Amino acid sequence: MLLWIYRLLFPLLLVVSAPYYLLRMWRRRGYGENFANRFGCGTVLPAPKPGVRRIWLQAVSVGEMLAVGPVLEALAAGGRVELYLTTTTSTGYRLAKERYGAKVTAVEYFPLDWWPLTAKAWRRIRPDLVILAEGERWPEHLAQARRRGVPVICINARLSDRSYRRMRRMRRWVAPLWSGVTRLLAVSSFDADRFRELGFPPARLATTGNIKLDLMLTPLSDDERRQLRTELGLGTTDLIVLGSSTWPGEEDVLLDAWRAWREAGLACRLLLVPRHAERRGEIEARLQKAGVRYHLRSRGVAPGEVDVTVGDTTGELRRLTQVADVVVVGKSLPPHREGQTPVEAAALGKALVLGPELSNFRAIVAELREAGGACQVTGADEVAPVVLRLLRNPTERAALGAAAAAWHQRNQGAVARTVAVIYTELNQLQN
């Protein structure tokens, strides 16, 4: 009954929300290619070879696509499977094509979660197993899997505070959703407890850890870092503060802080990497108004040295992070609360400054702080003095970075545990 209510309501919600999402797509660009995928159309896939199972892997955007990379690589290397990869955003699509296109059967957009469209997609794709990354749990797709007897594994599963509160209020509606999930692999015991509280069967739940902690990052050489700094217009000697995956309002906080650092006599530059590159025009207008020398990374090599560089390119954050001396994690300063991931900067041994509440990464933040691998401020007004202290104290910066890197090393292994569960399910299919 609840599924039929969802089927009736979904097209109405789609019509109401269409103007917002179409405008968003237009601003972000790149959605025209293979737009028909949204309606269940796409590549006609041949039947898998004998003994080979087809896995449908869905990762919503760039962050999730980068996270599932090691799992995808391990499955591709292990044989016996072919991978069909979908994503939701244009940035995720471009990254998937560039990074994994040669290792998968096809890269396409995830179909809208409406009965006629999902049914068409499922008839075309015919997966033997489905893997959903992080928060991807769509009622109609799960119903299609249940109807066809196809196992669904949710990997790196977590619940933000907002999602948890919403699902608690709608627990009666959420419970039927769980029947379509064969295995749910939580990132932490904290998240596993939340899933149990929401009614997910404990027998199908496991804590395998966060696959984002299994990052395999290739450090830049000293020469490469110097070259990158020059390309960015950030000189070769000044200290660099990175605003990592910033959201609206955070660039203003960091720009004001940078002025305070310069007034304090520090030779430092600012590198801003917004979470959404399409905000470049908004950020550029603010920099022009501030009267600072700036450069947009999307325009190529900087013509000279600047005060502020905007990293408005896609998929380059890991590389840009390596030139930073201090990293301020985005989406963590009020009014934002959810936070962006601090894992990559921690793995690279950077001195981390976090906002007051990163609810999407609560367990990670708690562990990092306990390990001595991050400074957490209570509000935006503390950013300038805390970062100033770190800029003036190379010993403290080094200690923070070393503690963060050590924490990262201790918490790896989630990819191997996740892949082991996937192969267990595949073996059961063969039996």
C-alpha positions in Angstrom: 0.0 0.0 0.0 2.7 2.5 1.0 4.6 1.8 -2.3 1.5 2.6 -4.3 1.0 5.9 -2.4 4.7 6.7 -3.2 4.0 5.8 -6.9 1.1 8.2 -7.0 2.8 11.0 -5.2 6.2 10.9 -6.9 5.0 12.3 -10.3 3.3 15.2 -8.5 6.5 15.9 -6.5 8.5 15.7 -9.7 6.3 18.3 -11.5 6.5 20.6 -8.5 10.2 20.4 -8.1 11.1 20.3 -11.8 11.7 24.1 -12.2 14.2 24.0 -9.3 16.1 21.0 -10.6 16.1 22.1 -14.2 17.5 25.5 -13.2 20.1 23.7 -11.1 21.1 21.5 -14.0 21.4 24.5 -16.3 23.7 26.3 -13.9 25.9 23.3 -13.4 26.0 22.4 -17.1 26.9 19.1 -18.6 23.5 17.4 -18.1 22.5 17.3 -21.8 24.7 14.2 -22.6 22.7 11.0 -22.2 19.8 12.8 -20.6 17.5 10.0 -21.7 19.2 7.8 -19.1 17.0 9.7 -16.5 14.0 8.1 -18.2 15.3 4.5 -18.2 16.8 4.6 -21.7 20.4 3.9 -22.5 22.9 1.4 -23.7 21.5 -2.0 -24.8 23.7 -4.3 -22.7 24.5 -7.7 -24.1 24.0 -10.7 -21.8 27.0 -11.3 -19.5 29.4 -14.1 -20.5 29.0 -17.5 -18.9 30.1 -17.5 -15.3 30.2 -13.6 -15.2 27.8 -11.7 -12.9 26.6 -8.1 -13.7 26.9 -5.7 -10.9 25.0 -2.4 -11.0 26.9 0.2 -8.9 25.3 3.6 -8.1 27.3 6.5 -6.6 25.5 9.9 -6.5 28.3 12.4 -7.2 32.0 13.1 -7.2 32.7 12.4 -3.5 30.9 9.1 -3.5 32.4 8.2 -6.9 35.9 8.7 -5.5 35.0 6.8 -2.4 33.8 3.7 -4.3 36.8 3.7 -6.6 38.9 1.2 -4.5 35.8 -1.1 -4.3 35.3 -0.9 -8.1 38.9 -1.5 -8.8 39.0 -4.5 -6.5 35.9 -6.0 -8.1 37.3 -5.4 -11.6 40.6 -7.0 -10.8 39.0 -10.0 -9.1 37.2 -11.1 -12.3 33.9 -13.0 -12.6 32.0 -9.7 -12.7 31.2 -6.9 -15.1 30.3 -3.5 -13.7 27.6 -1.2 -14.8 28.2 2.3 -13.3 25.6 5.0 -12.7 25.7 8.4 -11.1 23.3 11.3 -10.5 25.3 14.5 -11.2 27.1 15.8 -14.2 30.3 16.2 -12.3 30.0 12.6 -11.0 29.4 11.5 -14.6 32.4 13.2 -16.0 34.6 11.8 -13.3 33.3 8.3 -13.8 33.9 8.4 -17.5 37.4 9.7 -17.1 38.5 7.5 -14.3 36.6 4.2 -14.7 35.2 4.2 -18.2 37.7 1.6 -19.4 36.9 -0.8 -16.5 33.1 -0.9 -16.7 30.6 -2.0 -19.3 28.9 1.5 -19.3 28.7 4.7 -17.4 25.2 6.3 -17.4 22.9 8.5 -15.3 20.7 6.9 -12.6 17.1 6.7 -13.7 14.4 8.7 -11.9 12.6 6.7 -9.2 9.3 6.4 -10.9 7.7 3.0 -11.6 7.5 3.1 -15.5 11.1 4.5 -15.7 12.7 2.1 -13.2 10.9 -0.9 -14.8 12.3 0.1 -18.2 15.8 0.5 -16.8 15.8 -2.8 -14.9 14.5 -4.7 -18.0 17.4 -3.2 -20.0 20.2 -3.6 -17.4 19.3 -7.0 -15.9 21.7 -6.9 -13.0 22.6 -9.9 -10.9 23.5 -7.7 -7.9 23.1 -4.0 -7.0 25.5 -1.9 -4.9 24.3 1.4 -3.6 26.8 3.8 -2.1 26.2 5.8 1.1 22.7 7.3 1.2 21.2 5.8 -2.0 18.1 4.0 -1.0 15.3 4.6 -3.5 11.9 2.9 -2.8 11.0 2.0 -6.4 14.4 0.7 -7.3 14.5 -1.4 -4.2 11.0 -2.7 -5.1 12.2 -3.7 -8.6 15.1 -5.6 -7.0 12.8 -7.3 -4.5 10.4 -8.3 -7.3 13.3 -9.8 -9.4 15.0 -11.5 -6.5 18.2 -9.4 -7.0 20.3 -8.8 -3.9 21.0 -5.2 -2.9 24.0 -4.2 -0.8 24.2 -0.7 0.7 27.9 0.1 1.2 29.5 2.8 3.3 26.0 3.4 4.7 25.5 6.3 7.1 22.8 8.6 8.4 23.2 12.4 8.8 21.4 13.9 11.8 18.8 15.5 9.5 18.1 12.1 7.7 18.0 10.3 11.0 15.4 12.8 12.5 13.3 12.6 9.3 13.3 8.8 9.2 12.4 8.6 12.9 9.4 10.7 12.2 8.5 8.6 9.2 9.5 5.2 10.7 6.2 3.6 9.6 7.0 4.6 6.0 10.6 3.7 6.2 10.2 0.1 7.6 9.0 -1.4 4.2 12.0 0.2 2.5 14.4 -2.1 4.4 12.9 -5.3 2.9 14.5 -4.4 -0.4 18.0 -4.3 1.2 19.9 -7.6 1.4 22.9 -6.3 3.3 23.7 -2.9 4.9 27.3 -2.1 5.6 27.6 0.8 8.1 30.6 3.1 8.3 30.6 3.0 12.1 29.0 1.4 15.1 27.3 4.8 15.7 25.5 4.6 12.4 24.8 0.9 12.8 22.9 1.6 16.0 20.9 4.3 14.3 19.9 1.8 11.5 18.9 -0.8 14.1 16.8 1.8 15.9 15.0 2.6 12.7 14.0 -1.0 12.3 16.7 -2.5 10.0 17.1 -6.3 10.8 20.3 -6.8 12.8 21.0 -10.1 11.0 21.5 -8.2 7.7 23.5 -5.4 9.2 27.3 -5.2 9.6 29.9 -2.5 10.5 32.6 -2.7 7.9 34.1 0.8 8.4 34.4 3.8 6.1 35.8 3.0 2.7 36.8 6.7 2.4 39.6 5.9 4.9 41.2 3.5 2.4 42.4 6.3 0.2 45.5 5.6 -1.8 46.9 9.0 -2.4 50.1 9.7 -4.4 52.0 12.5 -2.8 53.4 15.2 -5.0 57.2 15.6 -5.0 58.7 18.8 -3.8 59.3 19.9 -7.4 55.7 19.1 -8.3 54.3 21.1 -5.3 56.5 24.1 -6.3 55.3 23.8 -9.9 51.7 23.6 -8.8 52.1 26.7 -6.5 53.5 28.6 -9.4 50.6 27.5 -11.7 48.1 28.7 -9.0 49.9 32.1 -8.7 50.6 31.4 -5.0 54.4 31.9 -5.1 56.8 29.4 -3.6 57.5 30.5 0.0 54.3 32.1 1.5 52.1 30.0 3.8 48.9 28.8 2.2 45.5 28.3 3.9 43.0 26.1 2.0 39.2 26.5 2.3 38.3 22.9 1.4 34.9 22.4 -0.3 33.5 25.7 0.9 29.8 26.7 0.9 28.2 30.2 0.7 29.4 32.5 3.4 32.5 30.6 4.2 34.6 32.3 1.5 33.8 35.7 3.2 34.9 34.4 6.6 38.2 33.2 5.2 38.8 36.4 3.2 38.3 38.5 6.3 40.6 36.1 8.2 43.2 36.4 5.5 43.2 40.2 5.9 43.7 39.7 9.7 46.7 37.4 9.1 48.3 39.8 6.7 47.7 42.7 9.1 49.5 40.5 11.8 52.5 40.5 9.5 52.2 37.0 8.1 53.1 36.3 4.5 50.3 34.0 3.5 48.0 33.3 0.6 44.4 31.9 0.3 43.3 29.0 -1.8 39.5 28.6 -2.0 38.0 25.4 -3.4 34.1 25.8 -3.5 32.1 22.6 -3.2 30.2 23.6 -6.4 32.4 25.1 -9.1 29.5 26.9 -10.7 29.6 29.4 -7.9 32.8 30.8 -9.5 30.9 33.9 -10.7 29.6 34.7 -7.2 33.0 34.2 -5.6 34.8 36.3 -8.3 32.4 39.2 -7.7 33.2 39.1 -4.0 37.0 39.1 -4.7 36.6 42.0 -7.2 34.7 44.0 -4.6 37.4 43.2 -2.0 40.1 44.5 -4.3 42.4 41.6 -4.0 44.6 40.0 -6.6 43.0 36.7 -7.6 43.0 33.9 -10.2 40.5 31.2 -11.2 42.0 27.8 -11.7 39.6 27.1 -14.6 41.4 29.8 -16.6 44.7 27.8 -16.7 48.1 28.9 -15.4 48.0 32.2 -13.4 49.7 35.0 -15.3 51.5 36.2 -12.1 51.3 36.0 -8.3 48.0 36.6 -6.6 46.6 36.8 -3.1 43.7 34.4 -3.6 43.2 31.5 -6.0 39.9 29.9 -6.6 40.1 26.1 -7.4 37.0 26.0 -9.6 37.8 22.8 -11.3 36.3 19.3 -10.8 38.2 16.4 -9.2 41.3 18.3 -8.3 40.9 18.9 -4.6 43.2 16.1 -3.5 46.0 17.5 -5.6 45.4 21.1 -4.5 45.3 20.1 -0.8 48.9 19.1 -1.1 50.1 22.7 -1.4 48.3 23.8 1.8 49.8 24.4 5.2 46.5 24.6 7.0 43.1 23.2 5.8 39.8 24.7 6.9 37.1 22.1 6.2 34.0 23.5 4.4 30.3 23.3 5.2 31.2 23.4 8.9 30.8 27.1 9.8 27.3 28.4 10.8 24.7 28.3 9.4 26.1 25.1 7.8 26.3 22.1 10.0 26.7 18.9 8.0 30.4 19.4 7.0 32.5 18.1 4.1 34.8 15.2 4.6 38.1 15.9 6.4 39.5 12.4 5.5 41.6 13.4 2.4 43.3 16.3 4.2 43.9 14.0 7.2 45.4 11.3 5.0 47.8 13.9 3.5 48.9 14.9 7.0 47.6 18.5 6.9 46.8 20.6 9.9 43.0 20.6 10.1 40.6 23.3 11.4 37.0 22.2 11.7 33.8 24.1 12.3 31.6 23.6 15.4 29.5 20.7 14.1 30.1 18.3 11.2 27.0 16.1 11.7 27.7 14.0 8.5 31.1 13.0 9.9 30.4 13.0 13.6 32.3 9.7 14.3 35.3 10.7 12.2 35.5 14.2 13.9 35.3 12.6 17.4 38.1 10.1 16.5 40.3 12.8 14.9 40.0 15.1 17.9 40.7 12.3 20.3 43.8 11.4 18.3 45.0 15.0 18.4 44.6 15.4 14.7 42.3 18.4 14.4 41.4 21.8 15.9 37.7 22.5 16.2 36.4 26.0 16.6 33.2 27.0 18.3 32.2 29.6 15.6 33.3 31.6 12.6 34.9 34.3 14.7 37.4 31.8 16.0 38.7 30.8 12.6 41.1 33.8 12.2 42.8 33.5 15.6 43.1 29.7 15.6 44.5 29.6 12.1 46.8 32.5 13.0 48.2 30.5 15.9 48.9 27.5 13.6 50.5 29.6 10.9 52.9 31.0 13.5 53.7 27.6 15.0 55.1 25.1 12.6 55.7 22.6 15.4 52.0 22.5 16.2 51.0 22.3 12.6 53.4 19.3 12.1 52.1 17.6 15.2 48.4 18.0 14.1 49.2 16.7 10.6 51.2 13.7 11.9 48.4 12.8 14.3 45.8 13.0 11.5 47.9 10.8 9.2 48.5 8.3 11.9 44.7 8.1 12.7 44.1 7.5 9.0 46.6 4.7 8.8 45.0 3.0 11.9 41.6 3.0 10.3 42.1 1.4 7.0 40.7 -2.0 5.8 37.1 -1.1 5.0 37.5 -1.8 1.3 38.7 -5.4 1.9 35.8 -6.1 4.3 33.3 -4.6 1.9 34.5 -6.5 -1.1 34.5 -9.7 1.0 30.8 -9.2 1.7 30.1 -8.6 -1.9 31.8 -11.8 -3.0 29.9 -13.7 -0.3 26.6 -12.6 -1.9 27.9 -13.4 -5.4 28.9 -16.9 -4.3 25.4 -17.4 -2.9 24.0 -16.5 -6.3 26.1 -19.1 -7.9 24.9 -21.7 -5.5 
